[in-house]
């Protein structure tokens, strides 16, 4: 099996390679914040999450941190 011996020869010299082939899916979700000024009372590090929505075969949600995700981003 020459292919097998070639593979082990390249593995022994430290060479390697890989590829990621990904398709694309387009979609969008509109997040409307009603009463935006009231969200500023949410403490730093706390989020408001959107309802789950589907796009690209996955379920997503948007996490909105009105006062930053942590103290450095407040």
Secondary structure, 3 states (H helix, E strand, C coil): CHHHHHHHHHHHCCCCCCCCCCCCCCCCCCCCCCCHHHHCCCCCCCCEECCCEEECCEEECCEECCCCCCHHHC
